[in-house]
Amino acid sequence: MIITALRNWRPAAGELVEWHPSEDALGAARTAGADADPGTFLQDNHIRGIWAKSRSAAPHTAYLAVTTDVDGVLDPEAMSRALVRFVRRHGGLRTWFTTDGATVTRSSIRADEVAFEARSVGTTAGDSEFRDYALARLSAEALATSWPGFALGAVARTDSFTLYYGCDHALSDGASQAMALTELLDFYDNEAAGEALGPYTSTPTGGFADYARAEHDLARSFDLSSPEIVDWVDTFRHHGNSMPRFPLDLGLPPGTTAPMHGIEFDLLDDTGSAAFADVCRAADGRYLAGVLAAVAVTDLETAGRREYYGMTVVSTRGRGDFLLTQGWLCNFAPLSFVLDGCASFAEVIARANDAYDRALRLARAPLPSVLTALLASGADPLAVMTSPNMLSYMDFRRFPGVGSAPYERAMLFTGEGETANASMWFNRDAHHLYLGCQSPSTPFAQRQLARYHAHLRDVFATVAATGDYPISATTDREVAVARHHG
């Protein structure tokens, strides 16, 4: 499985099949009342964002999707039964939200009310024609303001089919998407051919409503004096009461965005990735610490940043029996460490590793508790609520289904809206380490990113080839300033 740009999704021609709730299931959703169970902070904030965006008539792009090619003839009815089992297993997928822009109300249907039907809706020539159709469907249906907040479809052929699943971000995250098709196809194989369920699909998993209640309980245990909250506030204040930004100027005025352009490229092949891991291990650091060190060195040598400051995604699935739960189960935490006194990449790894240990500790604090504390400290609300430049790392060797043909063929992508950041998503699998970057599409931003990414690739390549990377005493920025004044 790879995370890739939407433009790389090019299924072959075939029959279009969609799955939709039965009339009885839709009737149950129409008559459902409000739930007593709350949503999470991320869900509520996301739903308010959807409501605000709907006022501009802009298309919905805040979804995640995954697709793969499957050998064999599609059995639509077996897939209908598999989808029912999948949605009954995951209560979060039986949920939807309504809002007036302020109050968010959660509703759901019971597991025994879930039913789906397959529909043939024509044919497709594939490639760009299919993408246009699929994107229109995902924008309209993978929307958590009604049920279901996801869409399942296929392109059926005589000997194979392309399966795709898209879900509103309120109901899913990257890890959920990485597991969704594996679980669906496990149920499908069981329904179509009687094959035994795999160990992950047959294992009970916690419900997202339980996770949401646990988050609210946890938030009540934190206050302004909690060590994690104090550390969050100190970190934010130390960095000018601002969220992390990309180190180079991307040419966008404050508060503005541009259409998102996805950038994707390999950093290391399997041999280079293994060598890079050895370097990290020798320095007593995790692989992610090496990734952070490479980024920090690149920030220093291209932008003169002697202290790395970023924001990372931390999984919260370990807070209970939620390892296999479908939902949005993550938190965010700042990463910060200085490079002063380090002469080489290897010397930075330990600092990066310590910074990630600290980030894991800070991620224990629920985001609403953190934001409340930041505002109470006097930080500008606009600065607090600004979307930060993110750094994420996922190891796709560790998910259920790894090694199977559908998993290895799978592609994960997101809707493409607008951005002011150049967030970086580092991903590792058995074949390579690669980078995905969601960036502003302006020519100036793309020139800046080309320079930055070329430098980053050089750091990774040098470490993998030689075991280290000497940090330059003179940064690119200092060279540029010297040339200007010369």
SEVEX-907117 format. One record per residue (C-alpha): residue number from 1; residue in one letter; y, x, z. Coordinates in nm, 4 decimals. Example, Ala and Ser with C-alpha at 12.3 -4.5 7.8 and 13.67 -1.06 7.14 Angstrom:
2
n, res, y, x, z
1, a, -0.4500, 1.2300, 0.7800
2, s, -0.1060, 1.3670, 0.7140
***
This chain:
486
n, res, y, x, z
1, m, 0.0000, 0.0000, 0.0000
2, i, 0.3481, 0.1182, -0.0804
3, i, 0.6974, -0.0069, -0.0086
4, t, 0.8682, -0.0107, -0.3442
5, a, 1.1589, -0.1513, -0.5415
6, l, 1.1271, -0.5017, -0.6771
7, r, 1.1685, -0.3783, -1.0344
8, n, 0.8287, -0.2073, -1.0102
9, w, 0.6456, -0.5410, -0.9728
10, r, 0.4979, -0.6006, -1.3188
11, p, 0.1958, -0.8317, -1.3099
12, a, 0.0069, -0.9135, -1.6293
13, a, 0.0132, -1.2557, -1.7953
14, g, -0.1919, -1.5468, -1.6673
15, e, -0.1986, -1.8925, -1.5132
16, l, 0.0553, -1.9665, -1.2381
17, v, -0.0903, -2.1088, -0.9199
18, e, 0.1109, -2.2138, -0.6136
19, w, 0.0057, -2.3343, -0.2707
20, h, 0.2063, -2.6076, -0.0992
21, p, 0.1607, -2.8190, 0.2149
22, s, -0.0168, -3.1512, 0.1747
23, e, 0.1869, -3.4707, 0.2068
24, d, 0.0344, -3.5330, 0.5502
25, a, 0.1397, -3.1855, 0.6672
26, l, 0.4919, -3.2348, 0.5337
27, g, 0.5045, -3.5720, 0.7084
28, a, 0.4098, -3.4065, 1.0366
29, a, 0.6927, -3.1563, 0.9886
30, r, 0.9450, -3.4315, 0.9108
31, t, 0.8640, -3.6162, 1.2332
32, a, 0.8329, -3.3112, 1.4599
33, g, 1.0801, -3.2857, 1.7446
34, a, 1.2456, -2.9801, 1.8944
35, d, 1.0270, -2.7301, 2.0808
36, a, 1.0889, -2.6298, 2.4376
37, d, 0.9935, -2.2732, 2.3478
38, p, 1.2885, -2.0543, 2.2435
39, g, 1.3209, -1.8307, 1.9435
40, t, 1.3885, -1.4616, 1.9883
41, f, 1.7333, -1.3083, 1.9688
42, l, 1.6608, -1.1605, 1.6258
43, q, 1.5383, -1.4966, 1.4975
44, d, 1.8399, -1.6873, 1.6262
45, n, 2.0838, -1.4304, 1.4890
46, h, 1.9047, -1.4331, 1.1529
47, i, 1.9145, -1.8130, 1.1280
48, r, 2.2872, -1.8179, 1.2029
49, g, 2.3299, -1.5607, 0.9276
50, i, 2.1407, -1.7823, 0.6821
51, w, 2.3633, -2.0753, 0.7790
52, a, 2.6797, -1.8683, 0.7223
53, k, 2.5571, -1.7358, 0.3888
54, s, 2.4636, -2.0839, 0.2689
55, r, 2.8331, -2.1750, 0.2863
56, s, 2.8989, -1.9332, -0.0004
57, a, 2.6161, -2.0676, -0.2189
58, a, 2.4774, -1.7124, -0.2437
59, p, 2.0999, -1.6927, -0.3028
60, h, 1.8717, -1.6348, -0.0066
61, t, 1.7435, -1.2752, -0.0138
62, a, 1.6564, -1.2194, 0.3536
63, y, 1.2814, -1.2273, 0.3007
64, l, 0.9949, -0.9805, 0.2736
65, a, 0.7125, -1.0039, 0.0224
66, v, 0.3814, -0.8362, -0.0490
67, t, 0.1607, -0.8481, -0.3570
68, t, -0.1657, -0.7051, -0.4818
69, d, -0.4188, -0.7339, -0.7643
70, v, -0.7649, -0.8657, -0.6744
71, d, -1.0834, -0.8267, -0.8801
72, g, -1.2793, -1.1423, -0.9639
73, v, -1.2057, -1.4999, -1.0640
74, l, -0.9639, -1.6851, -0.8359
75, d, -1.1094, -1.9797, -0.6395
76, p, -0.7948, -2.1836, -0.5626
77, e, -0.9646, -2.4178, -0.3156
78, a, -1.1132, -2.1293, -0.1190
79, m, -0.7644, -1.9769, -0.1016
80, s, -0.6277, -2.3111, 0.0231
81, r, -0.8768, -2.3047, 0.3091
82, a, -0.7987, -1.9379, 0.3773
83, l, -0.4263, -2.0135, 0.3982
84, v, -0.4933, -2.2972, 0.6433
85, r, -0.6918, -2.0619, 0.8674
86, f, -0.4198, -1.7966, 0.8424
87, v, -0.1386, -2.0353, 0.9409
88, r, -0.3416, -2.1971, 1.2179
89, r, -0.4114, -1.8502, 1.3606
90, h, -0.0421, -1.7569, 1.3689
91, g, 0.1758, -2.0096, 1.5486
92, g, 0.4951, -1.8398, 1.4337
93, l, 0.4151, -1.9480, 1.0769
94, r, 0.4087, -2.3120, 1.1884
95, t, 0.7693, -2.2774, 1.3031
96, w, 1.1094, -2.3484, 1.1479
97, f, 1.4688, -2.3577, 1.2720
98, t, 1.7823, -2.5671, 1.2335
99, t, 2.1354, -2.4727, 1.3327
100, d, 2.4939, -2.5892, 1.3200
101, g, 2.6091, -2.2281, 1.3134
102, a, 2.6039, -2.1951, 1.6916
103, t, 2.3034, -2.3610, 1.8544
104, v, 1.9634, -2.2793, 1.7043
105, t, 1.6800, -2.5282, 1.7472
106, r, 1.3161, -2.4394, 1.6956
107, s, 1.0494, -2.6870, 1.5817
108, s, 0.6831, -2.6555, 1.4882
109, i, 0.3766, -2.8496, 1.3831
110, r, 0.0383, -2.8409, 1.5550
111, a, -0.2422, -2.6240, 1.4200
112, d, -0.4553, -2.9288, 1.3352
113, e, -0.1723, -3.0698, 1.1220
114, v, -0.1727, -2.7721, 0.8829
115, a, -0.3087, -2.8390, 0.5323
116, f, -0.2384, -2.6810, 0.1936
117, e, -0.3159, -2.7676, -0.1665
118, a, -0.3325, -2.5513, -0.4784
119, r, -0.1266, -2.6454, -0.7833
120, s, -0.1406, -2.5062, -1.1365
121, v, 0.2197, -2.4955, -1.2602
122, g, 0.1828, -2.3417, -1.6056
123, t, 0.1458, -1.9926, -1.7464
124, t, 0.3483, -1.6734, -1.7471
125, a, 0.3850, -1.3852, -1.9877
126, g, 0.4072, -1.1586, -1.6834
127, d, 0.6430, -0.8695, -1.6112
128, s, 1.0139, -0.9635, -1.6008
129, e, 0.9514, -1.3290, -1.6901
130, f, 0.7215, -1.3662, -1.3931
131, r, 0.9597, -1.1766, -1.1629
132, d, 1.2421, -1.4178, -1.2453
133, y, 1.0182, -1.7133, -1.1654
134, a, 0.8798, -1.5588, -0.8451
135, l, 1.2219, -1.4532, -0.7154
136, a, 1.3618, -1.8027, -0.7690
137, r, 1.0660, -1.9445, -0.5785
138, l, 1.0920, -1.6987, -0.2906
139, s, 1.4676, -1.7537, -0.2600
140, a, 1.4126, -2.1303, -0.2326
141, e, 1.0908, -2.1457, -0.0295
142, a, 1.0655, -1.8314, 0.1863
143, l, 1.3340, -1.9824, 0.4060
144, a, 1.2776, -2.0534, 0.7746
145, t, 1.5243, -2.3435, 0.7939
146, s, 1.2412, -2.5756, 0.6871
147, w, 0.8615, -2.5645, 0.6935
148, p, 0.6914, -2.3659, 0.5601
149, g, 0.9203, -2.0639, 0.5685
150, f, 0.6875, -1.8727, 0.3369
151, a, 0.5413, -1.9023, -0.0123
152, l, 0.1976, -1.8072, -0.1475
153, g, 0.1189, -1.7855, -0.5176
154, a, -0.1013, -1.6194, -0.7753
155, v, -0.1292, -1.5255, -1.1412
156, a, -0.4893, -1.6081, -1.2344
157, r, -0.6761, -1.4382, -1.5182
158, t, -1.0356, -1.4416, -1.6424
159, d, -1.1481, -1.1474, -1.4308
160, s, -0.8723, -1.0860, -1.1733
161, f, -0.5656, -1.2350, -1.0079
162, t, -0.2344, -1.1170, -0.8710
163, l, -0.1675, -1.2594, -0.5253
164, y, 0.1778, -1.2635, -0.3655
165, y, 0.3090, -1.3793, -0.0298
166, g, 0.6763, -1.3953, 0.0677
167, c, 0.8121, -1.4867, 0.4090
168, d, 1.1546, -1.5290, 0.5653
169, h, 1.2393, -1.2290, 0.7835
170, a, 1.2776, -1.4668, 1.0790
171, l, 0.8995, -1.5099, 1.0717
172, s, 0.7868, -1.1633, 0.9662
173, d, 0.8487, -0.7898, 0.9686
174, g, 0.7182, -0.4896, 0.7779
175, a, 0.4042, -0.4539, 0.9899
176, s, 0.3268, -0.8252, 0.9548
177, q, 0.3578, -0.8020, 0.5773
178, a, 0.1331, -0.4965, 0.5700
179, m, -0.1378, -0.7019, 0.7435
180, a, -0.0840, -1.0445, 0.5855
181, l, -0.2729, -1.0092, 0.2573
182, t, -0.5594, -0.8194, 0.4201
183, e, -0.6098, -1.1069, 0.6618
184, l, -0.5646, -1.3761, 0.3966
185, l, -0.8157, -1.2073, 0.1663
186, d, -1.0589, -1.1628, 0.4537
187, f, -1.0478, -1.5390, 0.5137
188, y, -1.0676, -1.5957, 0.1366
189, d, -1.3790, -1.3811, 0.0943
190, n, -1.5368, -1.5681, 0.3838
191, e, -1.4521, -1.9077, 0.2298
192, a, -1.5403, -1.8162, -0.1302
193, a, -1.8536, -1.6076, -0.0803
194, g, -1.9532, -1.6435, 0.2816
195, e, -1.8733, -1.2821, 0.3609
196, a, -1.8418, -1.1949, 0.7294
197, l, -1.4941, -1.1650, 0.8737
198, g, -1.3623, -0.8165, 0.9389
199, p, -1.3076, -0.6901, 1.2943
200, y, -0.9314, -0.7495, 1.2872
201, t, -0.9366, -1.1015, 1.1445
202, s, -1.2073, -1.2103, 1.3872
203, t, -1.0162, -1.0722, 1.6866
204, p, -0.7975, -1.3223, 1.8757
205, t, -0.4283, -1.2404, 1.8751
206, g, -0.1269, -1.3391, 2.0810
207, g, 0.1060, -1.6128, 1.9627
208, f, 0.4677, -1.5501, 1.8689
209, a, 0.5875, -1.8227, 2.1078
210, d, 0.4328, -1.6190, 2.3908
211, y, 0.6182, -1.3136, 2.2639
212, a, 0.9493, -1.5030, 2.2555
213, r, 0.9041, -1.6288, 2.6122
214, a, 0.8180, -1.2762, 2.7257
215, e, 1.1343, -1.1432, 2.5591
216, h, 1.3518, -1.3966, 2.7430
217, d, 1.1792, -1.3140, 3.0729
218, l, 1.2297, -0.9431, 3.0089
219, a, 1.5986, -0.9898, 2.9294
220, r, 1.6501, -1.1513, 3.2706
221, s, 1.5161, -0.8363, 3.4365
222, f, 1.7943, -0.6182, 3.2904
223, d, 2.1556, -0.5974, 3.4014
224, l, 2.4509, -0.3617, 3.3544
225, s, 2.3078, -0.1167, 3.6077
226, s, 1.9640, -0.0829, 3.4454
227, p, 1.9079, 0.2821, 3.3444
228, e, 1.8231, 0.1931, 2.9840
229, i, 2.1401, -0.0160, 2.9520
230, v, 2.3572, 0.2571, 3.1047
231, d, 2.2077, 0.5101, 2.8615
232, w, 2.2681, 0.2764, 2.5646
233, v, 2.6341, 0.2291, 2.6620
234, d, 2.6850, 0.6027, 2.7194
235, t, 2.5342, 0.6839, 2.3803
236, f, 2.7518, 0.4285, 2.2048
237, r, 3.0660, 0.5505, 2.3829
238, h, 2.9820, 0.9149, 2.3086
239, h, 2.9807, 0.8286, 1.9375
240, g, 3.3197, 0.6606, 1.9321
241, n, 3.1900, 0.3137, 2.0193
242, s, 3.0544, 0.2831, 1.6666
243, m, 2.7190, 0.2186, 1.5051
244, p, 2.5559, 0.4991, 1.3035
245, r, 2.6817, 0.5407, 0.9480
246, f, 2.5457, 0.7343, 0.6532
247, p, 2.6775, 1.0928, 0.6852
248, l, 2.8468, 1.1031, 0.3444
249, d, 3.1329, 0.8810, 0.2333
250, l, 2.9879, 0.6102, 0.0073
251, g, 3.3276, 0.4971, -0.1135
252, l, 3.3276, 0.1454, 0.0301
253, p, 3.6287, 0.0218, 0.2304
254, p, 3.5446, -0.0875, 0.5868
255, g, 3.3933, -0.4335, 0.5981
256, t, 3.2953, -0.4423, 0.2317
257, t, 2.9525, -0.4343, 0.0678
258, a, 2.8109, -0.3805, -0.2787
259, p, 2.4972, -0.5071, -0.4540
260, m, 2.1950, -0.3208, -0.3259
261, h, 2.0230, -0.0606, -0.5435
262, g, 1.6770, 0.0512, -0.4367
263, i, 1.6029, 0.4228, -0.4570
264, e, 1.2476, 0.5486, -0.4246
265, f, 1.0985, 0.8954, -0.4641
266, d, 0.8204, 1.1181, -0.3346
267, l, 0.8991, 1.3829, -0.0771
268, l, 0.5556, 1.5424, -0.0381
269, d, 0.2127, 1.5027, -0.1966
270, d, -0.1002, 1.4807, 0.0187
271, t, -0.1321, 1.8598, 0.0487
272, g, 0.2348, 1.9039, 0.1323
273, s, 0.2250, 1.6177, 0.3824
274, a, -0.0709, 1.7771, 0.5621
275, a, 0.1109, 2.1123, 0.5723
276, f, 0.4232, 1.9413, 0.7063
277, a, 0.2139, 1.7760, 0.9778
278, d, 0.0745, 2.1159, 1.0756
279, v, 0.4274, 2.2541, 1.1172
280, c, 0.5229, 1.9609, 1.3406
281, r, 0.2066, 1.9972, 1.5463
282, a, 0.2638, 2.3691, 1.5958
283, a, 0.6073, 2.2883, 1.7365
284, d, 0.4561, 2.0277, 1.9740
285, g, 0.6200, 1.7426, 1.7847
286, r, 0.4977, 1.4245, 1.6192
287, y, 0.5237, 1.3825, 1.2420
288, l, 0.8220, 1.1499, 1.2863
289, a, 1.0018, 1.4267, 1.4791
290, g, 0.9685, 1.6425, 1.1697
291, v, 1.1152, 1.3657, 0.9549
292, l, 1.4086, 1.3337, 1.1953
293, a, 1.4568, 1.7099, 1.1995
294, a, 1.4676, 1.7217, 0.8184
295, v, 1.7271, 1.4442, 0.8094
296, a, 1.9348, 1.6109, 1.0827
297, v, 1.9331, 1.9448, 0.8980
298, t, 2.0361, 1.7685, 0.5782
299, d, 2.3167, 1.5868, 0.7607
300, l, 2.4387, 1.9198, 0.8945
301, e, 2.4242, 2.1069, 0.5662
302, t, 2.5717, 1.8323, 0.3482
303, a, 2.8193, 1.6681, 0.5847
304, g, 2.8800, 1.9151, 0.8669
305, r, 2.7262, 1.6892, 1.1333
306, r, 2.6151, 1.9128, 1.4180
307, e, 2.4836, 1.6173, 1.6160
308, y, 2.2405, 1.3737, 1.4598
309, y, 2.3143, 1.0086, 1.5359
310, g, 2.1009, 0.7327, 1.3918
311, m, 1.9342, 0.4016, 1.4666
312, t, 1.5610, 0.3473, 1.4390
313, v, 1.3199, 0.0557, 1.4426
314, v, 1.0660, 0.0502, 1.7264
315, s, 0.7656, -0.1794, 1.7263
316, t, 0.7346, -0.4046, 2.0325
317, r, 0.3804, -0.5204, 1.9573
318, g, 0.2558, -0.3226, 2.2567
319, r, 0.4341, -0.5531, 2.5035
320, g, 0.1275, -0.7773, 2.5123
321, d, -0.1617, -0.8907, 2.2967
322, f, 0.0572, -0.8893, 1.9844
323, l, -0.0794, -0.6003, 1.7785
324, l, -0.1968, -0.8345, 1.4990
325, t, 0.0599, -1.1112, 1.5463
326, q, 0.2558, -1.2374, 1.2455
327, g, 0.6244, -1.2356, 1.3368
328, w, 0.9330, -1.0217, 1.3875
329, l, 0.8206, -0.7915, 1.6677
330, c, 1.0540, -0.4980, 1.6888
331, n, 1.3616, -0.3639, 1.8596
332, f, 1.6231, -0.1039, 1.7763
333, a, 1.7216, 0.2132, 1.9564
334, p, 1.9701, 0.4955, 1.8982
335, l, 1.8589, 0.8488, 1.8195
336, s, 2.0862, 1.1373, 1.9097
337, f, 2.0428, 1.5143, 1.9427
338, v, 2.2480, 1.8272, 1.8755
339, l, 2.1580, 2.1129, 1.6434
340, d, 2.3817, 2.3772, 1.8009
341, g, 2.1843, 2.6929, 1.8724
342, c, 1.9061, 2.6076, 1.6265
343, a, 1.8538, 2.8622, 1.3503
344, s, 1.5663, 2.6894, 1.1758
345, f, 1.3956, 2.3563, 1.1164
346, a, 1.1104, 2.4410, 1.3548
347, e, 1.3575, 2.4803, 1.6417
348, v, 1.4967, 2.1317, 1.5771
349, i, 1.1594, 1.9548, 1.6017
350, a, 1.1395, 1.9676, 1.9822
351, r, 1.4878, 1.8174, 2.0146
352, a, 1.4028, 1.5456, 1.7664
353, n, 1.0790, 1.4716, 1.9508
354, d, 1.2624, 1.4394, 2.2824
355, a, 1.5196, 1.2132, 2.1162
356, y, 1.2458, 0.9817, 1.9922
357, d, 1.0857, 0.9724, 2.3384
358, r, 1.4257, 0.8644, 2.4686
359, a, 1.4575, 0.6038, 2.1935
360, l, 1.1227, 0.4557, 2.2959
361, r, 1.2527, 0.4251, 2.6500
362, l, 1.5803, 0.2642, 2.5392
363, a, 1.3899, 0.0210, 2.3174
364, r, 1.2464, -0.1379, 2.6315
365, a, 1.5819, -0.3097, 2.6791
366, p, 1.6033, -0.6361, 2.4804
367, l, 1.8826, -0.6393, 2.2254
368, p, 2.0793, -0.9281, 2.3800
369, s, 2.1010, -0.7354, 2.7079
370, v, 2.2228, -0.4282, 2.5180
371, l, 2.4863, -0.6150, 2.3156
372, t, 2.6158, -0.7903, 2.6273
373, a, 2.6550, -0.4541, 2.7988
374, l, 2.8283, -0.2945, 2.4996
375, l, 3.0813, -0.5769, 2.4849
376, a, 3.1314, -0.5637, 2.8617
377, s, 3.2081, -0.1924, 2.8315
378, g, 3.5110, -0.2758, 2.6164
379, a, 3.3653, -0.1923, 2.2760
380, d, 3.5153, -0.3686, 1.9762
381, p, 3.2982, -0.6736, 1.8926
382, l, 3.3271, -0.5947, 1.5224
383, a, 3.1922, -0.2451, 1.5846
384, v, 2.9102, -0.3783, 1.8007
385, m, 2.7989, -0.6354, 1.5440
386, t, 2.8258, -0.4037, 1.2415
387, s, 2.4949, -0.3400, 1.0684
388, p, 2.3970, 0.0231, 1.1430
389, n, 2.2535, 0.2762, 0.9045
390, m, 1.8822, 0.2634, 0.9818
391, l, 1.5969, 0.5121, 0.9741
392, s, 1.2394, 0.3873, 0.9814
393, y, 0.8980, 0.5513, 0.9575
394, m, 0.5690, 0.3741, 0.8849
395, d, 0.2227, 0.5248, 0.8510
396, f, 0.0252, 0.3003, 0.6164
397, r, -0.2972, 0.4855, 0.6958
398, r, -0.3157, 0.2923, 1.0228
399, f, -0.3230, -0.0700, 0.9066
400, p, -0.6222, -0.3037, 0.8676
401, g, -0.7632, -0.2963, 0.5172
402, v, -0.6804, 0.0678, 0.4454
403, g, -0.9194, 0.2069, 0.1850
404, s, -0.9989, -0.1286, 0.0266
405, a, -0.8929, -0.1847, -0.3336
406, p, -0.6508, -0.4739, -0.2597
407, y, -0.4818, -0.2780, 0.0196
408, e, -0.4459, 0.0404, -0.1855
409, r, -0.3029, -0.1558, -0.4804
410, a, -0.0597, -0.3547, -0.2661
411, m, 0.3183, -0.3389, -0.2951
412, l, 0.5656, -0.4456, -0.0258
413, f, 0.9276, -0.5218, -0.1139
414, t, 1.2289, -0.7071, 0.0198
415, g, 1.4856, -0.9396, -0.1281
416, e, 1.7799, -0.7503, -0.2726
417, g, 2.1213, -0.8608, -0.1482
418, e, 2.4252, -0.6473, -0.0647
419, t, 2.4748, -0.3475, 0.1637
420, a, 2.7295, -0.0948, 0.2859
421, n, 2.4649, 0.1423, 0.4209
422, a, 2.2072, 0.3775, 0.2747
423, s, 1.9264, 0.3124, 0.5210
424, m, 1.6164, 0.5251, 0.4762
425, w, 1.2571, 0.4059, 0.5076
426, f, 1.0116, 0.6951, 0.5270
427, n, 0.6527, 0.5965, 0.4555
428, r, 0.3303, 0.7950, 0.4688
429, d, -0.0111, 0.7133, 0.3307
430, a, -0.3204, 0.9113, 0.2279
431, h, -0.1535, 1.0202, -0.0940
432, h, 0.2021, 1.1149, -0.0125
433, l, 0.5173, 1.0909, 0.1984
434, y, 0.7891, 0.9017, 0.0156
435, l, 1.1341, 0.7623, 0.0803
436, g, 1.2791, 0.4219, 0.0052
437, c, 1.6552, 0.3810, 0.0351
438, q, 1.8545, 0.0583, 0.0151
439, s, 2.1918, 0.1728, -0.1115
440, p, 2.5200, 0.0474, -0.2619
441, s, 2.4915, 0.0362, -0.6403
442, t, 2.8379, 0.1791, -0.7113
443, p, 2.8529, 0.4971, -0.9261
444, f, 3.0312, 0.6914, -0.6515
445, a, 2.7738, 0.5998, -0.3883
446, q, 2.4892, 0.6889, -0.6217
447, r, 2.6405, 1.0320, -0.6939
448, q, 2.6755, 1.0999, -0.3226
449, l, 2.3196, 0.9891, -0.2574
450, a, 2.1814, 1.1994, -0.5426
451, r, 2.3351, 1.5083, -0.3818
452, y, 2.2100, 1.4152, -0.0356
453, h, 1.8577, 1.3277, -0.1467
454, a, 1.8233, 1.6472, -0.3524
455, h, 1.9047, 1.8472, -0.0398
456, l, 1.6619, 1.6416, 0.1698
457, r, 1.3805, 1.6993, -0.0816
458, d, 1.4487, 2.0719, -0.0688
459, v, 1.4187, 2.0773, 0.3118
460, f, 1.0825, 1.8982, 0.3042
461, a, 0.9487, 2.1108, 0.0185
462, t, 1.0515, 2.4368, 0.1849
463, v, 0.8944, 2.3408, 0.5188
464, a, 0.5685, 2.2376, 0.3528
465, a, 0.5534, 2.5533, 0.1402
466, t, 0.6668, 2.8165, 0.3928
467, g, 0.6233, 2.6580, 0.7370
468, d, 0.9951, 2.6541, 0.8181
469, y, 1.3463, 2.6152, 0.6789
470, p, 1.6387, 2.8421, 0.7742
471, i, 1.9502, 2.6462, 0.8685
472, s, 2.2551, 2.7620, 0.6761
473, a, 2.5477, 2.8932, 0.8760
474, t, 2.7833, 2.7379, 0.6209
475, t, 2.7549, 2.3711, 0.5322
476, d, 2.8128, 2.2150, 0.1916
477, r, 3.1242, 2.0504, 0.3306
478, e, 3.2665, 2.3813, 0.4556
479, v, 3.2005, 2.5369, 0.1151
480, a, 3.3787, 2.2469, -0.0534
481, v, 3.6806, 2.2783, 0.1813
482, a, 3.6978, 2.6548, 0.1223
483, r, 3.6952, 2.6034, -0.2535
484, h, 3.9681, 2.3381, -0.2264
485, h, 4.1985, 2.5667, -0.0251
486, g, 4.1093, 2.8697, -0.2339
***
